[in-house]
């Protein structure tokens, strides 16, 4: 049964990349490797490259020196980690911390893994950033103060590759030249087994994409969304427009294979969970999750400081009983909102699927099905 919720194919390769590519000789290793590759025939596939070190305490944008034109194929291979508090486990890998843009006015993006390949959306020089806190704008202005970088330790090391033609061909040639390089293996595995979000859903822009949620089918052929996450975070969003009335209900079925936390999720360093949420017209959201330790019907504000004013959690199930089996839920949304948040707004504007395992660096697995909003005889099927 658990084969149905296996982690992405690149996961094992990524772990190896993180373990073996973060030495002090990262720059010398890659510059030597790329120089040797250029001397071979397939080296013509590589138009340009840069190796960049990003110390964790440098806020936030750094020029890579790599000039690109719109439409160029780019590969970014990254390793290392940055820590806000290493002893407390507050550290992040490239797939969460590392962002990019082209020029100061360019739209920011990040990869779903520690390696990525993309098409340059603009012409200019590539800039790289390490995120501490949150973004305020899609152009990379911080919502949190730059002082947050002062105590950050560690570094992310990145290799930027600008290709001629097909990046898959270039990566294959470079991997043949350096068959033991785990970052190349990780990116080839990611490209070979892409993880695409379900149609109609997209990840919140300021957290970036993830390889967590995918569309799937149950044994009876009905639609479901499967989520597998390992030391990762993702919020998948689907816009809706539905009234929040006294009789509005949210129903869904889910099969939780594995919870990402064995500890109470209402503490910041333990705030790993998987949930279904609704976003309202006032900018707030309400999430319903399964907890290993917190009692059912417990409600609490999100312990992440920047999220405390806007997100509230409600525990719908507690303990290990029922894990691995389908469970059906039904919530009176306005009643939950009034009890745990305050004066209810008028409308629901989006549904969210949330997966978090960054704090304790664990893993989780879940399947969602039959997500429906109902009110006044009207029914809206979200999934």
C-alpha positions, 0 to 999 in steps of 0.5 A: 500500500505504501508504494502508492505514496512513495516520495519523488524519484529525485529524493534519494539523489538529493540526500546524496547531493546534500551530503557530498557536495557541500565541502570547502572545495565546492568552487574549486571542484565545480570550476575544475569540472566545468573547465575539463568539460569545456575541453571535450566535444560535448562541452560546446553545449555549455554556453556559460557558467558561474559558481556562486557562494551565498553566505547565510548572513548576507541579505538578500540579493547577490549578483551571479555575473551570469548574463542571459537572454530571454528564452535561454535554458538555465540549470541551477544546482545547489547544495549546503544549508543555512541556519537561523539556530542550528541547535534548535534545528532551524535550518533550511536547504536550497529548495526552500531558501534559494531564490532567483531573478533576472535583474532588479525588477525581475519576477522572483522564482525558486525550484521545487528541489535543490536542483532546477532547470528553467527557461529565462523569463527576461534578459539581464544578469541572474541574481540569487537570494537566500530568503529569511522570513517572507517576501513582500512583492513578486520582485523580491522586496523583503517583508521582514527586516534585513536584521533577520540575517545577522545571526544566520550561519552556513552558506548555500553553494550554487552552480549556474549553467547556461545551455545552448539548445536542449538542457537535458542533452547538456546535462546528460553530456555533463553527467557522462563526463562526471558520472559520480556528481550527485547534483547532476544525478538529482537534476536528471532524475527530477527532469525524468520524473516531473511532479506537476500540481493538479489542474486548477491548483497552484502553489502560493507564490511567496512560498514557491513551488514544491513536488508535494501534491499530485493528481491521482485516482483511487481504486474505483477511478474517482479523483484524489490528490496525493501528497508526499513530503520530506523536509519540505513545505508547500501550500497548494491553492485553488480559487473559489467563490462561495458564501459563508452563511450559518449553514455553510459546511465543508466536507472531505475524505482523507487518508493520512498515512503518516503525520510529520510530527509526533509532538504538539504542533502549536509550538513553533519548533514542532509546527509540522502538519498536513491540513485542509484550509479555507481562505476568506475574503478578509485575508485570513484562513482557517485550517483543519488538521490531524494531530498526534497529541493535541486533543480534538477541537483544540484551536490555536493561532499559527505559532509562526510569527508572520502567520499568527495574525492571519492563520488559525488551526483547528484539530479535527482528529487526535492520536494514531488510531485511523491512520492509513484508512479513509476518514470522512470529515464534516465541519460547520465553517462559520461556527468554527470561524466564530469560535476560534477566530472571531466575527466571520467574513462573508465569503470563502475565496480559496481552498488550500492543501497544506504540508509542512515538515521543515521544522523537525525535518521529517516526512508525511503522506496523505490523500485527499478526496471529495472536498465539497462546500455546501450552503442553502442547497448549493454545492461546490465540489472543489475536488 
